[in-house]
């Protein structure tokens, strides 16, 4: 049985432009939500989002390249470079055919699509940018990373809406476990805070209309009324255990289980009883050789249906152990990063296992009897985290869960 470990992490989020900066902010319960600055919201009902702040893509690319790349791919490049550097990989020592990439986006270059459509409607569509297609298509983040790092193994993207990031990590885990690759760069990114993206989710009544940034994204709270859009990207380097040992890599933790199911119920609403999400969690636990975990980083969107259904799913999946399960939603701090949410939340889950700290669910004031979990309200909690799960539940009924756990040999590196 081939074991898989995490040796590098990277992130660009609304609360930090590196994984470590974001993690330090998350432990403090920092709110990354604020007034939208990407466009004029005077004619819009939604005024808040969780934007990335003070991000400088020229730290990773020259200006001529930046103009040809959509923001979602810029976030991908930044998060991936951080993870690659963190892992200390030397491609002169690696077989590039045994190094692969699964890096995703739920939507892709939506800002480019909006901008070029507006340009085309005014000037004619033959006048739009020649870079439009490669800027817009969602697989191009993975493509850029393959070129950048010289990985010649699998290079693909998984598009499963808000489960994209978690599916990317889970499928990368399987590529190593099943013997196809030794090293995988995986994750996801998103940049959809624009008139078209916000407008689409506003029309379907999925977003919060609150103008109080501390009470807009409030997962599991009785007054929750919708999610807050976020943006950013997250990346992990996964390696086969013996490969990591041989090169003397530091190891954060082991990725030990992956589950995925489909509700086959509704295009946007989750299954009310959480049955298929529960089976997804149980499948991940079974592969990890566990019957419970210490902590779950919940999907926790702050929508009435999701949080209620996910709570029911956790009760089904963990049974009596659900009463003592620590649960929190990173979306209370960073908003909902759509396809990127699972990757960033996986980074936080990895660091929770490493540091024995559970990040909080901030903004929690009004308990909901239908969300009767220990959601670690408002303040981070120091606790032994031997194992942890990260959940993502996407439109289309996509459910994905991954399990991380400490490895017995971990004291040798930490």
Buried (B, 14 or more C-beta within 10 A) or exposed (E): EEBBBBBBBBBBBBBBBBBBBBBBBBBBBBBBBBEBEBBEBEEBEBBBBBBBEEBEBEEBBEEEBBEEBBBBBBBBBBBBBBBBEBBEBEEEEBEBEBBBBBBBBBBBBBBBBBBBBEBBEEEEEEEBBEBBEBBBBBBBBBBBBBEBBEBBBBBBBBBBBBBBBBBBBBBBBBBBBEEEBBBBBBBBBBBBBBBBBBBBBBEEEBBBBBEEBEBBBBBBBBBBBBBBBBBBBBBBBBBBBEBBBEBEBBBBBBBBBBBBBBBEBEEEBBBEBBBBBBBBBBBBBEBBEBEBBBBBBBBBBBBBBBBBBBBBBBBBBBEEBBEEBBBBBBBBBBBBBBBBBBBBBBBBBBBBBBBBBBBBBBBBEEEBEEBEBBBBBEEBBEEEBBBBBBBBBBBBBBBBBBBBBBBEEBEEBE
